[in-house]
Amino acid sequence: MRKGLVLLLLFLASCASGPDLKEKASIHYQMGLTYLQGGDTTSALVELTRAVKLDPEKAEYLNALGLAYFAKGMFQEAEESFKKAIELNPKLSDAYVNLGALYLRQKRWDEAIDESKKALKDIFYPTPEIPHNNMGWAYYNKGMYREAEEAFKKALEANPRYSLAYNNLGLTYLKMGKGPDAVKAFKKALSITPGYVEARYNLGMAYIKTREIDKAIEAFKEVVRLSPEGRFARSAKEYIELLK
């Protein structure tokens, strides 16, 4: 009887351990997301690694772990995590989007396009503007400007207030020699996000193309005012001096 009681207790303990481990994994996952959103990538990596170790079959945990690796610049580990998440759950569109973003960072343009297309197969994906924009940026860097234009426009159809897509569309128009259209795109981006320094700088470049020099100088001065130590400030100052 005693032996049977011990076996029963062991059986009950083993049954309880599954849900308990999953609950602990969920806690580590939520903590990891909080750290990730707060920019503490090291702590995020620690917590998300624990979550995956406790519940290795949860695709969402692996996707988040991939994001932590991505933020740390550990691209190979990030790619492996995203791919494992997709293997576990082929319908996890976020993982395709994140993998595509990773490929963009690595300048693997064709692979970025492929992953973005996979994400867009999910008609219920809540933010299709992101994979459309990512695909557009890949096309842009491949010199395929018509395809880039189409992708950015689709991003804006999905989210008319996506200022990044307007900025990228403006850059595409500059490459296509469509200065006035570029001006409109950059101004639209700034109407949505007035403090968008890069779009302000690009607007100055577009005004140079349209030969509106006074407006270009004004745009560059605003870049310097908004971000005097930023990465566009020095170039903006140089253009101000050249255009005077």
C-alpha positions as CSV (number, residue, x, y, z in Angstrom):
1,M,0.0,0.0,0.0
2,R,2.8,2.4,0.9
3,K,4.6,1.7,-2.5
4,G,1.3,2.3,-4.3
5,L,0.8,5.6,-2.4
6,V,4.2,6.9,-3.3
7,L,3.7,6.1,-7.0
8,L,0.3,7.9,-6.9
9,L,1.9,10.9,-5.4
10,L,4.7,10.9,-8.0
11,F,2.1,10.6,-10.7
12,L,0.1,13.6,-9.4
13,A,3.2,15.7,-9.0
14,S,4.2,15.0,-12.6
15,C,0.8,16.0,-13.8
16,A,1.0,19.2,-11.9
17,S,4.4,20.1,-13.1
18,G,3.3,20.7,-16.8
19,P,0.9,23.6,-16.1
20,D,3.2,25.0,-13.4
21,L,6.1,25.1,-15.8
22,K,4.0,26.8,-18.5
23,E,2.8,29.4,-16.0
24,K,6.4,30.2,-15.0
25,A,7.4,30.3,-18.7
26,S,4.6,32.8,-19.3
27,I,5.8,35.0,-16.4
28,H,9.3,35.0,-17.8
29,Y,7.9,35.8,-21.3
30,Q,6.0,38.8,-20.0
31,M,9.0,40.1,-18.1
32,G,11.1,39.6,-21.2
33,L,8.7,41.7,-23.3
34,T,8.7,44.4,-20.7
35,Y,12.5,44.6,-20.7
36,L,12.5,44.5,-24.5
37,Q,10.1,47.4,-24.8
38,G,12.1,49.3,-22.2
39,G,15.4,48.9,-24.2
40,D,17.0,46.5,-21.7
41,T,18.0,43.9,-24.2
42,T,20.3,42.0,-21.9
43,S,17.6,41.4,-19.3
44,A,15.1,40.6,-22.0
45,L,17.4,38.0,-23.4
46,V,17.8,36.4,-20.0
47,E,14.0,36.2,-19.3
48,L,13.0,35.1,-22.8
49,T,15.7,32.4,-22.8
50,R,14.2,31.1,-19.5
51,A,10.7,31.2,-21.0
52,V,11.8,29.1,-24.0
53,K,13.7,26.7,-21.8
54,L,10.6,26.1,-19.7
55,D,8.2,25.9,-22.7
56,P,10.2,25.2,-25.9
57,E,7.2,24.5,-28.0
58,K,5.7,28.0,-27.7
59,A,6.3,29.8,-31.0
60,E,5.5,33.2,-29.6
61,Y,8.3,32.8,-27.0
62,L,10.9,31.9,-29.7
63,N,9.7,34.9,-31.8
64,A,10.3,37.3,-28.9
65,L,13.6,35.7,-28.2
66,G,14.5,36.3,-31.8
67,L,13.7,40.0,-31.3
68,A,16.0,40.1,-28.3
69,Y,18.8,38.5,-30.2
70,F,18.1,41.0,-33.1
71,A,18.3,44.0,-30.8
72,K,21.6,42.7,-29.4
73,G,23.1,42.4,-32.9
74,M,23.2,38.6,-32.6
75,F,21.8,38.0,-36.1
76,Q,22.5,34.3,-36.5
77,E,20.8,33.4,-33.2
78,A,17.9,35.7,-34.2
79,E,17.4,34.0,-37.5
80,E,17.5,30.6,-35.9
81,S,14.9,31.7,-33.3
82,F,12.5,33.2,-35.9
83,K,12.8,30.1,-38.1
84,K,12.1,27.8,-35.2
85,A,9.0,29.9,-34.3
86,I,7.8,29.5,-37.9
87,E,8.5,25.8,-37.8
88,L,6.4,25.5,-34.7
89,N,3.6,27.7,-36.0
90,P,3.6,28.4,-39.7
91,K,0.7,30.8,-39.2
92,L,2.7,33.2,-36.9
93,S,2.9,36.1,-39.3
94,D,4.9,38.3,-36.9
95,A,7.8,35.8,-37.2
96,Y,7.8,36.2,-41.0
97,V,7.8,40.0,-40.6
98,N,10.6,39.9,-38.1
99,L,12.7,37.6,-40.2
100,G,12.1,39.8,-43.1
101,A,13.3,42.8,-41.1
102,L,16.4,40.9,-40.1
103,Y,17.1,40.2,-43.7
104,L,16.7,43.9,-44.5
105,R,19.3,44.7,-41.9
106,Q,21.7,42.2,-43.5
107,K,20.9,43.6,-47.0
108,R,19.5,40.2,-48.0
109,W,17.0,41.9,-50.2
110,D,15.4,39.0,-52.0
111,E,15.0,37.0,-48.8
112,A,13.4,40.0,-47.1
113,I,10.9,40.3,-50.0
114,D,10.1,36.6,-49.7
115,E,9.4,36.7,-46.0
116,S,7.3,39.8,-46.4
117,K,5.2,38.1,-49.0
118,K,4.7,35.1,-46.7
119,A,3.4,37.4,-43.9
120,L,1.0,39.1,-46.3
121,K,-0.7,35.8,-47.1
122,D,-2.4,36.2,-43.8
123,I,-5.4,38.3,-44.7
124,F,-6.1,38.9,-41.0
125,Y,-2.6,40.2,-40.1
126,P,-3.4,43.4,-38.2
127,T,-0.5,45.6,-39.5
128,P,0.1,44.7,-43.2
129,E,1.6,48.1,-43.7
130,I,4.8,46.9,-42.1
131,P,5.6,44.0,-44.5
132,H,4.5,46.1,-47.4
133,N,6.9,48.8,-46.3
134,N,9.7,46.3,-45.7
135,M,9.2,44.8,-49.1
136,G,9.2,48.3,-50.6
137,W,12.5,49.1,-48.9
138,A,14.0,45.9,-50.3
139,Y,12.9,46.8,-53.8
140,Y,14.2,50.3,-53.4
141,N,17.7,49.0,-52.5
142,K,17.5,46.6,-55.5
143,G,16.9,49.6,-57.8
144,M,13.4,48.4,-58.6
145,Y,11.7,51.7,-58.1
146,R,8.4,51.0,-59.7
147,E,7.9,47.9,-57.5
148,A,9.0,49.9,-54.5
149,E,6.5,52.7,-55.3
150,E,3.7,50.1,-55.5
151,A,4.7,48.5,-52.2
152,F,4.8,51.8,-50.3
153,K,1.5,52.8,-51.7
154,K,0.0,49.5,-50.5
155,A,1.5,50.2,-47.1
156,L,-0.3,53.6,-47.1
157,E,-3.6,52.0,-48.2
158,A,-3.4,49.8,-45.1
159,N,-2.4,52.7,-42.9
160,P,-2.8,56.2,-44.3
161,R,-0.9,57.6,-41.2
162,Y,2.2,55.6,-41.7
163,S,4.8,58.4,-42.0
164,L,7.7,56.1,-42.6
165,A,6.1,54.8,-45.8
166,Y,5.5,58.4,-46.9
167,N,9.2,59.1,-46.3
168,N,10.3,56.0,-48.2
169,L,7.9,56.8,-51.0
170,G,9.4,60.3,-51.3
171,L,12.9,58.8,-51.5
172,T,11.6,56.5,-54.3
173,Y,10.2,59.5,-56.2
174,L,13.6,61.2,-55.9
175,K,15.2,58.2,-57.5
176,M,12.6,58.3,-60.2
177,G,13.2,62.0,-60.9
178,K,9.8,63.0,-59.7
179,G,10.8,66.0,-57.5
180,P,7.3,67.5,-57.0
181,D,5.8,64.1,-56.0
182,A,8.7,63.6,-53.6
183,V,8.0,67.0,-52.0
184,K,4.3,66.0,-51.5
185,A,5.3,62.7,-49.9
186,F,7.8,64.2,-47.5
187,K,5.3,67.0,-46.5
188,K,2.7,64.4,-45.9
189,A,5.1,62.5,-43.6
190,L,5.7,65.7,-41.7
191,S,2.0,66.5,-41.4
192,I,1.7,63.2,-39.5
193,T,5.0,63.4,-37.6
194,P,6.2,67.0,-37.4
195,G,9.4,66.1,-35.6
196,Y,10.5,63.6,-38.2
197,V,14.0,64.9,-38.8
198,E,14.9,62.5,-41.6
199,A,11.8,63.5,-43.6
200,R,12.6,67.2,-43.0
201,Y,16.1,66.7,-44.4
202,N,14.8,64.7,-47.3
203,L,12.3,67.5,-48.0
204,G,15.2,69.9,-48.3
205,M,16.8,67.6,-50.8
206,A,13.6,67.4,-52.8
207,Y,13.3,71.2,-52.8
208,I,16.8,71.3,-54.3
209,K,15.5,69.0,-57.1
210,T,12.6,71.3,-57.7
211,R,14.9,74.4,-57.6
212,E,13.0,75.9,-54.6
213,I,16.2,77.0,-52.9
214,D,14.7,79.2,-50.2
215,K,12.4,76.4,-49.1
216,A,15.4,74.0,-49.1
217,I,17.4,76.3,-46.8
218,E,14.4,76.7,-44.5
219,A,14.0,72.9,-44.3
220,F,17.7,72.4,-43.5
221,K,17.6,75.1,-40.9
222,E,14.7,73.3,-39.3
223,V,16.7,70.0,-39.3
224,V,19.5,71.8,-37.3
225,R,17.0,73.3,-34.9
226,L,15.2,70.0,-34.2
227,S,18.4,67.9,-33.9
228,P,21.5,70.1,-33.7
229,E,23.7,67.0,-32.8
230,G,21.9,64.5,-34.9
231,R,23.2,62.6,-37.9
232,F,21.6,64.9,-40.4
233,A,22.7,68.2,-38.8
234,R,26.2,68.4,-40.2
235,S,25.1,67.8,-43.8
236,A,22.2,70.2,-43.4
237,K,24.6,72.9,-42.2
238,E,26.8,72.3,-45.2
239,Y,23.8,72.6,-47.6
240,I,22.8,75.8,-45.9
241,E,26.2,77.3,-46.6
242,L,26.3,76.0,-50.2
243,L,22.8,77.3,-51.1
244,K,23.2,80.8,-49.6
